[in-house]
C-alpha cells in the first residue's frame, strides 16, 4: 500500500501528477509552466496527469488532499550547482517529519499564496493532514530570475530535453505504481 493511501485511509490509486509551477513574469521561473504547456501536446503514459499550476501553490496543495495521486512530479526552476539550463531530478523529503498545523505552514510573512515554493506547498499539504507516497522534482538551473517575460536562451534550449525527462520520470513512476496498485488504469489527462 502506498504512503498516501495509508495516510488517507483510501486505496492506492497508482496515479502520478506532473505539476508545472513557476511565475512566467520572472524570466526562467516560468520553466515549469512552459514544460507543462509543451506536455499538453504529448502522448502521456497511462496513470499520468499534467497540470500547469503556475503560481497557484495553495490550489495544488488542496488538490493533493483528496488522495487521488500517489506521486507528485514538480517541474520548476531550481538553483543548484551547474550551468544555466542544466537539468536535475531530485527527491523531496517531507518537511522535517514534524507535525505541522495550517498556521505553521502559512506563517506570515514567509508565505504568499501566489508565490509559494515547492517546500511551502508540501508544508501546507502536510499541515492539512495530507501526504504523498513520493515527491520528485525535475528542475532546471535558471540563468535569469528577474521581472521579464520569456525564458533565457539557456533555459529555452533545455526545454525539449526537459519534456523527455519529465515523460521518462513520470512513466517510470506510473509503471512502478501500477505494480502495487489495484486501481484501474486510465489514460493521462491534461488540465490548465
C-alpha positions in Angstrom: 0.0 0.0 0.0 1.3 3.4 -0.9 2.1 6.0 1.8 -0.6 8.3 0.5 -3.2 5.5 0.7 -2.2 4.6 4.3 -2.3 8.3 5.4 -5.7 9.0 3.8 -7.2 5.6 4.6 -8.1 5.0 1.0 -6.8 2.7 -1.6 -3.7 3.4 -3.7 -4.5 5.0 -7.0 -1.3 4.4 -8.8 -1.6 7.9 -10.3 1.2 10.4 -10.9 0.6 14.2 -11.1 3.1 16.3 -13.0 2.7 19.9 -11.8 4.3 22.7 -13.7 5.0 25.5 -11.3 6.5 29.0 -11.6 5.9 32.6 -12.4 6.0 33.5 -16.1 6.7 37.1 -15.3 10.0 36.3 -13.6 12.0 35.0 -16.6 13.3 31.5 -16.0 11.0 31.0 -13.1 8.4 30.2 -15.8 10.3 27.0 -16.7 7.8 24.6 -15.1 4.8 26.3 -16.8 6.4 26.1 -20.2 7.2 22.4 -19.8 3.6 21.7 -18.8 2.4 23.7 -21.8 4.6 21.5 -24.1 3.4 18.3 -22.4 -0.2 19.3 -23.3 0.6 18.1 -26.8 2.5 15.0 -25.9 1.2 11.4 -25.5 1.2 10.8 -21.8 1.8 7.5 -20.1 -1.2 5.8 -18.5 -1.9 7.0 -15.0 -0.2 10.3 -15.5 -1.9 13.7 -15.4 -0.2 17.1 -16.3 -1.4 20.4 -14.9 0.0 23.9 -15.2 -0.3 25.4 -11.6 1.8 28.4 -12.3 1.7 30.4 -9.0 -1.3 28.6 -7.6 0.6 26.7 -4.9 -2.3 26.6 -2.4 -4.6 25.2 -5.2 -2.0 22.4 -5.7 -1.9 21.6 -2.0 -5.7 21.4 -1.8 -5.9 19.3 -4.9 -3.5 16.8 -3.4 -5.6 16.4 -0.3 -8.1 14.1 -2.0 -5.6 11.2 -2.2 -6.0 10.9 -6.0 -2.2 10.8 -6.5 0.5 8.7 -5.1 3.4 10.5 -6.7 3.9 14.2 -7.4 6.5 15.3 -10.0 7.1 19.0 -9.6 8.6 20.8 -12.6 10.3 24.0 -11.6 13.4 26.3 -11.8 15.8 25.1 -9.2 19.0 26.7 -8.0 21.8 24.1 -7.9 25.4 23.9 -9.0 25.8 23.7 -12.7 25.4 25.7 -15.8 22.2 27.6 -16.6 19.9 25.2 -18.5 21.2 22.1 -16.8 18.5 19.6 -15.7 18.3 17.5 -12.5 15.9 15.1 -10.8 15.7 15.4 -7.0 13.6 13.5 -4.5 11.9 15.8 -1.9 11.5 14.6 1.6 8.6 15.5 3.9 9.3 18.8 5.7 11.3 17.6 8.8 8.9 14.8 9.5 7.3 17.0 12.1 3.6 17.6 12.7 2.5 20.9 11.2 -0.6 23.0 11.5 -2.0 25.1 8.8 -0.9 28.2 10.8 2.6 26.8 10.9 2.6 26.2 7.1 1.4 29.7 6.2 3.2 31.7 8.9 3.4 35.3 7.8 5.4 36.8 6.1 7.1 33.7 4.8 4.2 32.5 2.5 2.3 34.4 -0.1 -0.4 32.3 -1.7 0.8 33.5 -5.2 4.5 32.8 -4.7 4.7 29.5 -2.7 7.8 27.4 -3.4 7.5 23.6 -3.5 8.6 23.3 0.1 5.8 25.6 1.2 3.2 23.7 -0.9 4.3 20.4 0.9 4.2 22.1 4.3 0.6 23.3 3.6 -0.4 19.8 2.4 1.1 18.1 5.5 -0.4 20.8 7.7 -3.8 20.0 6.3 -3.4 16.3 7.0 -2.5 15.2 3.5 0.5 13.3 2.2 2.1 11.7 -0.8 4.0 8.5 -1.3 6.8 10.2 -3.3 7.7 13.7 -4.4 10.1 14.2 -7.3 11.4 17.5 -8.7 12.5 17.9 -12.3 14.5 21.1 -12.0 16.3 23.4 -14.4 19.1 25.7 -13.3 17.9 29.2 -14.1 20.0 31.9 -15.7 17.7 34.8 -15.1 15.1 35.3 -12.3 14.0 38.9 -12.7 11.0 40.7 -13.9 10.7 39.9 -17.5 8.5 37.7 -19.7 10.3 34.8 -21.5 12.9 32.3 -20.7 16.6 32.9 -21.1 18.3 31.3 -24.1 20.0 28.7 -21.9 16.7 27.5 -20.3 14.8 27.7 -23.6 17.4 25.5 -25.1 16.8 22.8 -22.5 13.0 22.5 -22.9 12.9 19.6 -25.4 15.3 17.6 -23.1 13.2 18.6 -20.1 10.0 17.3 -21.7 11.7 14.0 -22.5 13.0 13.8 -18.9 9.6 14.5 -17.3 7.9 11.9 -19.5 10.6 9.4 -18.6 10.4 10.1 -14.8 6.6 10.1 -14.8 6.4 7.0 -16.9 8.8 5.1 -14.6 6.8 6.2 -11.5 3.5 5.2 -13.1 4.9 1.8 -14.0 6.2 1.3 -10.5 2.9 2.3 -9.0 1.0 0.0 -11.4 2.8 -3.0 -10.0 1.4 -2.2 -6.5 -2.0 -0.6 -7.3 -5.3 -2.3 -7.9 -6.9 0.8 -9.2 -7.9 0.7 -12.9 -5.6 2.5 -15.3 -6.9 5.4 -17.3 -5.1 7.4 -19.9 -3.3 10.6 -18.9 -5.2 13.9 -18.6 -4.1 17.4 -19.2 -5.6 20.4 -17.5 -4.7 24.1 -17.4 
